[in-house]
Amino acid sequence: MNKFSNSEPTASNWQEQLELLNSFRLELYSLALEMTLLLRSHNENRWEQIYSNFAEMINNAKSNRQRLKAIHYIHSIYGGMGSWNDFYLLALGEAEEKRMSLGNAIYNLAEKMKVQIITGPEEPKRSIWQKLKLRSFKSLL
């Protein structure tokens, strides 16, 4: 933490950065699953699929490039005609409040993760051999 971040954790090396990004990932995954369940309970299949895809993308992201791709995916549903901003649950009341609260939390946390990726310690470069080794190990599983 530093005096400029309003008590937000900051990373001074890649290991700390990875731990911080992992905590963002877990929280985003949890929020996206909660949103998916809410949308499923109201038979909103299109939006449920979008949040389900995001949950899978963010949970499976292993590099900053993949993390940023997932963040761009979820941020792209905001704005424009027929966007997430135009949608509301017909149930209104508590369900709509929860949808708005979850949507805002996901958007803001994804933005915070994006800023951390851009401003935090850089991800170490992997050699082609490290990438191939990782892929061949995964294929054995």
C-alpha positions in Angstrom: 0.0 0.0 0.0 1.1 3.5 -0.6 -0.1 7.0 0.4 -1.4 7.7 -3.2 -3.6 4.7 -3.5 -6.2 5.3 -0.7 -5.2 2.2 1.1 -5.4 0.1 -2.0 -2.8 -2.7 -2.1 0.0 -2.2 -4.6 2.6 -4.7 -5.9 6.3 -4.0 -5.8 7.4 -7.1 -7.7 5.8 -9.7 -10.0 5.0 -12.2 -7.3 3.0 -9.6 -5.4 1.4 -8.5 -8.6 0.4 -12.1 -9.4 -1.2 -12.5 -5.9 -3.1 -9.2 -6.3 -4.3 -10.1 -9.8 -5.3 -13.5 -8.5 -7.4 -11.9 -5.8 -9.1 -9.7 -8.4 -9.7 -12.8 -10.6 -11.3 -14.8 -7.7 -13.6 -11.9 -6.8 -14.6 -11.2 -10.5 -15.3 -14.9 -11.0 -17.5 -15.0 -7.9 -19.4 -11.9 -8.9 -19.9 -13.1 -12.5 -21.2 -16.5 -11.2 -23.6 -14.7 -8.9 -24.8 -12.6 -11.8 -25.2 -15.7 -14.0 -27.4 -17.3 -11.3 -29.5 -14.2 -11.0 -30.0 -13.9 -14.8 -30.7 -17.6 -15.1 -33.4 -17.4 -12.4 -35.1 -14.7 -14.6 -34.7 -16.6 -17.9 -32.3 -14.0 -19.4 -30.4 -16.4 -21.5 -28.4 -13.9 -23.7 -27.0 -11.9 -20.7 -26.5 -15.1 -18.7 -24.3 -16.5 -21.5 -22.3 -13.3 -21.7 -21.6 -13.3 -17.9 -20.9 -17.1 -18.0 -18.4 -16.5 -20.8 -16.7 -13.8 -18.9 -16.5 -15.9 -15.7 -14.8 -18.7 -17.7 -12.5 -16.2 -19.5 -11.3 -14.4 -16.3 -11.0 -17.6 -14.4 -8.9 -19.3 -17.1 -6.7 -16.3 -17.9 -3.1 -17.2 -17.3 -1.4 -14.1 -18.7 -2.0 -10.3 -18.6 -2.9 -10.5 -22.3 -5.7 -13.0 -21.5 -6.8 -11.0 -18.5 -7.1 -7.8 -20.5 -9.0 -9.7 -23.2 -11.5 -10.8 -20.6 -11.8 -7.3 -19.2 -12.3 -5.9 -22.7 -15.0 -8.5 -23.3 -17.1 -7.5 -20.2 -16.5 -3.8 -20.7 -17.7 -4.0 -24.3 -21.3 -4.8 -23.2 -21.7 -1.3 -21.8 -22.8 1.5 -24.0 -24.6 1.6 -27.3 -28.1 0.6 -28.3 -29.2 -2.7 -26.8 -26.4 -2.7 -24.3 -26.2 -3.8 -20.7 -27.0 -0.2 -19.7 -30.4 -0.4 -21.6 -31.3 -3.7 -20.0 -33.4 -4.2 -16.8 -35.0 -7.2 -15.1 -38.7 -7.2 -15.6 -39.0 -8.3 -11.9 -37.7 -4.9 -10.9 -37.5 -4.3 -7.2 -34.8 -6.3 -5.3 -33.8 -8.4 -8.3 -33.1 -5.2 -10.4 -31.2 -3.6 -7.5 -29.0 -6.7 -7.2 -28.4 -6.8 -11.0 -27.3 -3.2 -11.0 -25.2 -3.7 -7.9 -23.4 -6.8 -9.3 -23.0 -5.1 -12.7 -21.4 -2.0 -11.2 -19.1 -4.1 -8.9 -18.0 -6.3 -11.9 -17.3 -3.2 -14.1 -15.4 -1.3 -11.4 -13.3 -4.3 -10.3 -12.5 -5.2 -13.8 -11.4 -1.6 -14.4 -9.3 -1.7 -11.2 -7.7 -4.9 -12.4 -7.0 -3.4 -15.8 -5.3 -0.3 -14.2 -3.2 -2.7 -12.0 -2.1 -4.7 -15.0 -1.1 -1.5 -16.9 0.6 0.3 -14.0 2.0 -2.6 -11.9 5.1 -4.7 -12.3 5.4 -6.3 -15.7 4.8 -9.9 -16.3 8.1 -11.7 -17.0 8.6 -12.9 -20.5 8.5 -16.6 -21.2 10.8 -18.2 -23.7 9.4 -20.4 -26.4 10.7 -23.4 -24.6 8.8 -22.5 -21.4 5.6 -22.1 -23.4 6.0 -25.4 -25.1 6.9 -27.1 -21.9 3.8 -25.7 -20.3 1.6 -26.8 -23.2 3.0 -30.3 -23.3 2.6 -30.7 -19.6 -1.1 -29.6 -19.9 -1.7 -32.2 -22.7 -0.5 -35.0 -20.3 -3.3 -34.1 -17.8 
